[in-house]
Amino acid sequence: MKITKLLFIEPPKNYWFVMGEYLPPPTTLLILAAYIEKEIPDIEIDVLDSQAEKLNWNGLEKYIESSEPSMVLTSGFTCNVYSCARTFEISKKVNEDIVTVAGGIHFSTLPEESLIKFPEIDYIVRGEGEITIVELIKKLNNDGKIEKINGLSYKKNGKTINTQTRQLIKNLDKLPFPAYHLVEDNIKNYHFSMMAGKKTCYMILEGARGCDHRCSFCTQWHHWGGCWRSKSIKRITDEIEFLNETYGGVFLWLTDDHFKINMRGKKLYDELRKRKCKDDIMLFLQTRTDDVANNPDLVQKLREIGTYWIMCGVETPLEETLKEYKKETKKEDAYKAMNILKNNDIFSHAMFVIGSRKDTNDSIEQLIRFSLDIEPDFAIYTALTPFPGTIYYNIALKNGWIEDKNYANYDMAHAIMPTEKLTRKEVQLELLRCYQNFYGSYAKNLAGIFSKNKLKRTLYRHMAGQHVLSKFRRLI
């Protein structure tokens, strides 16, 4: 079949209940679609966001039938692989000649397993996908010789073929803005209830790829080649301005795993001050505790340009566990970071991990006390999850620690492994205890609901309405 029409699909799926009800734009798909539009302008491209369109699986099947694509593409995290596979299965049911292409961290890490488990997948694009997908389409439309396309996995005569790893794009500024025009009808519907409410337009912005740290539980640095590549500050602010002026993007999540305040804080401040963005713009950044702790003056400048929310990976106060996680941070950094954020009226969001190999009831109690002591505005506790593509996955697999192999549960809310002293069920109970200690106080919740801080008000009203503690109880 000649490839004349692409259909990118965001499948029907349940989003992470810890963060509650939200509807994010399918930014990864829009980034890929924009690049293909640029490189192959005569090809027809459609993006279906099943969540935004409120389509179930039957609705998805009908859409594929009416759309008549020649290629269907989707991407997902480990917990979403079954949704991706079902999307391809339905595509083949509609028309077995539809070419199916999977991407993302999970499929990139486990291509052989994925091609065997999910025979409805024709091709897996490993790693950075833009150039690989374009080359695949061009080859399929010409001589069909795909063997020399780097970054591709597929089956041939019952054998998995993994071509050479593709080199990373050196200059990310060359990538076009995500193709938001392909989901324009749904732009006003994208929101993040917990963070900014349902009526605030929510958009995602990619400022960099990868990370130059080596956290043992993280997939990002491995997937992106073990390095950190940033778009220029001008390119980032161009996109902020574009999203704000063109689509009314007010709440912008800069998804870089490590913003690097020390390197980019002052530059972003200087550049954004020149722009014409509306005063109500809100930026959400992710970074490390030491990055905040070592740069209080730059944090203040970030607040002046609309940074209202910063998330930090605190993980644990225990030095031995921080070393196990290869975090290269200290618990003192967390104290400093939370104080700096509070002093600058920036909403502080701390992430914690329980379930390390040495964890006990006592060590998790220390983590709970610590999380209360540093007083973040918002705390998320997660169960250590051996995601494929992480150092921890390889160690856990080798030692037989992984008890739950249902990828749908790899959402950091389900306990996947026991520790040396705790069963998997006990780890799950400890995770509930973490949330009960932080959010179980009636007085604290009431104070949060009536807080003068708009974000804190929104958060606590959201947490009450979503019944997060009840949902964690159901996992036990």
Secondary structure by P-SEA (a helix, b strand, c coil): ccccbbbbbbcccccccccccccccaaaaaaaaaaaaaacccbbbbbbccccccccaaaaaaaaaaacccbbbbcccccaaaaaaaaaaaaaaacccbbbbbbcccccccaaaaaaaccccccccccccaaaaaaaaaaaaccccccccccbbbbcccbbbbccccccccccccccccccccccccccccccccccccccbbbbbbccccccccccccccccccccbbbbccaaaaaaaaaaaaaaccccbbbcccccccccccaaaaaaaaaaccccccbbbbbbbcaaaaaacaaaaaaaaaacccbbbbccccccaaaaaaacccccaaaaaaaaaaaaaaccbbbbbbbcccccccaaaaaaaaaaaaaacccbbbbbccccccccaaaaaaaaaccccccccccccccccccccccccaaaaaaaaaaaaaaacccaaaaaaaaacccaaaaaaaaaaaaaaaaaaaaaac
